[in-house]
Amino acid sequence: MSIEQTIKDQIAANPILLYMKGSPEAPQCGFSSQATQLLMACGKKFAFVDILSNPDIRATLPVVSDWPTFPQLFVNGELVGGCDIVVEMYEKGELQELIAGVDVE
């Protein structure tokens, strides 16, 4: 399976997915830390992929998503954006509303 297909499968299989540096318990950059804190504050489980331990995904994801930076948040298969967008949406209450509408098992 190609890396591109792996990424598409990950996005399809996880209603809330964050591609980040590190893990939610041990983020490896401030932007990833901020994004995970805001997602956790929304109160739903989310999946993550550590791009530092997956260099092929790190190299390929920007091509698939057409978004150059990390972290990258996907909700219901759609790219929401990076840290700045997640922060802005959270401050406006939009992220909480979006996450609340996601069916997570």
Contacts in CASP RR format, 6 or more apart in sequence:
PFRMAT RR
TARGET T0000
AUTHOR 0000-0000-0000
METHOD contacts of the structure
MODEL  1
MSIEQTIKDQIAANPILLYMKGSPEAPQCGFSSQATQLLMACGKKFAFVD
ILSNPDIRATLPVVSDWPTFPQLFVNGELVGGCDIVVEMYEKGELQELIA
GVDVE
1 9 0 8 1.000
3 56 0 8 1.000
3 57 0 8 1.000
3 59 0 8 1.000
3 60 0 8 1.000
4 60 0 8 1.000
4 63 0 8 1.000
4 64 0 8 1.000
6 57 0 8 1.000
7 57 0 8 1.000
7 60 0 8 1.000
7 61 0 8 1.000
7 64 0 8 1.000
8 64 0 8 1.000
10 17 0 8 1.000
10 47 0 8 1.000
10 49 0 8 1.000
11 17 0 8 1.000
11 74 0 8 1.000
11 77 0 8 1.000
12 77 0 8 1.000
14 46 0 8 1.000
14 47 0 8 1.000
14 74 0 8 1.000
15 75 0 8 1.000
15 76 0 8 1.000
15 77 0 8 1.000
15 102 0 8 1.000
15 103 0 8 1.000
15 104 0 8 1.000
16 39 0 8 1.000
16 44 0 8 1.000
16 45 0 8 1.000
16 46 0 8 1.000
16 47 0 8 1.000
16 73 0 8 1.000
16 74 0 8 1.000
16 75 0 8 1.000
16 99 0 8 1.000
16 102 0 8 1.000
16 104 0 8 1.000
17 46 0 8 1.000
17 47 0 8 1.000
17 48 0 8 1.000
17 49 0 8 1.000
17 73 0 8 1.000
17 74 0 8 1.000
17 75 0 8 1.000
17 77 0 8 1.000
18 24 0 8 1.000
18 32 0 8 1.000
18 35 0 8 1.000
18 36 0 8 1.000
18 39 0 8 1.000
18 46 0 8 1.000
18 47 0 8 1.000
18 48 0 8 1.000
18 49 0 8 1.000
18 71 0 8 1.000
18 72 0 8 1.000
18 73 0 8 1.000
18 74 0 8 1.000
19 48 0 8 1.000
19 49 0 8 1.000
19 51 0 8 1.000
19 57 0 8 1.000
19 61 0 8 1.000
19 70 0 8 1.000
19 71 0 8 1.000
19 72 0 8 1.000
19 73 0 8 1.000
19 74 0 8 1.000
20 27 0 8 1.000
20 32 0 8 1.000
20 35 0 8 1.000
20 36 0 8 1.000
20 48 0 8 1.000
20 49 0 8 1.000
20 50 0 8 1.000
20 51 0 8 1.000
20 70 0 8 1.000
20 71 0 8 1.000
21 27 0 8 1.000
21 28 0 8 1.000
21 29 0 8 1.000
21 31 0 8 1.000
21 32 0 8 1.000
21 50 0 8 1.000
21 51 0 8 1.000
21 52 0 8 1.000
21 70 0 8 1.000
21 71 0 8 1.000
22 28 0 8 1.000
22 29 0 8 1.000
22 32 0 8 1.000
22 48 0 8 1.000
22 50 0 8 1.000
22 51 0 8 1.000
22 52 0 8 1.000
22 53 0 8 1.000
23 48 0 8 1.000
23 50 0 8 1.000
24 36 0 8 1.000
24 39 0 8 1.000
24 40 0 8 1.000
24 46 0 8 1.000
24 48 0 8 1.000
27 33 0 8 1.000
27 36 0 8 1.000
28 50 0 8 1.000
28 52 0 8 1.000
29 70 0 8 1.000
31 69 0 8 1.000
31 70 0 8 1.000
31 71 0 8 1.000
31 82 0 8 1.000
31 83 0 8 1.000
32 70 0 8 1.000
32 71 0 8 1.000
32 83 0 8 1.000
34 83 0 8 1.000
34 86 0 8 1.000
34 87 0 8 1.000
35 71 0 8 1.000
35 73 0 8 1.000
35 82 0 8 1.000
35 83 0 8 1.000
35 86 0 8 1.000
36 48 0 8 1.000
36 71 0 8 1.000
38 86 0 8 1.000
38 87 0 8 1.000
38 90 0 8 1.000
38 95 0 8 1.000
39 46 0 8 1.000
39 73 0 8 1.000
39 86 0 8 1.000
39 95 0 8 1.000
39 99 0 8 1.000
41 90 0 8 1.000
41 96 0 8 1.000
42 90 0 8 1.000
42 95 0 8 1.000
42 96 0 8 1.000
42 99 0 8 1.000
42 100 0 8 1.000
43 99 0 8 1.000
44 99 0 8 1.000
44 100 0 8 1.000
44 102 0 8 1.000
44 104 0 8 1.000
45 104 0 8 1.000
46 104 0 8 1.000
49 57 0 8 1.000
51 57 0 8 1.000
51 58 0 8 1.000
51 61 0 8 1.000
51 70 0 8 1.000
52 58 0 8 1.000
58 70 0 8 1.000
61 67 0 8 1.000
61 70 0 8 1.000
61 72 0 8 1.000
62 68 0 8 1.000
62 69 0 8 1.000
65 72 0 8 1.000
65 74 0 8 1.000
65 79 0 8 1.000
66 79 0 8 1.000
67 79 0 8 1.000
67 81 0 8 1.000
67 82 0 8 1.000
69 82 0 8 1.000
70 82 0 8 1.000
71 82 0 8 1.000
71 83 0 8 1.000
71 86 0 8 1.000
72 79 0 8 1.000
72 81 0 8 1.000
72 82 0 8 1.000
73 79 0 8 1.000
73 80 0 8 1.000
73 81 0 8 1.000
73 82 0 8 1.000
73 85 0 8 1.000
73 86 0 8 1.000
74 80 0 8 1.000
75 98 0 8 1.000
75 99 0 8 1.000
75 102 0 8 1.000
76 102 0 8 1.000
80 86 0 8 1.000
80 89 0 8 1.000
80 95 0 8 1.000
80 98 0 8 1.000
86 95 0 8 1.000
89 95 0 8 1.000
89 98 0 8 1.000
90 96 0 8 1.000
END
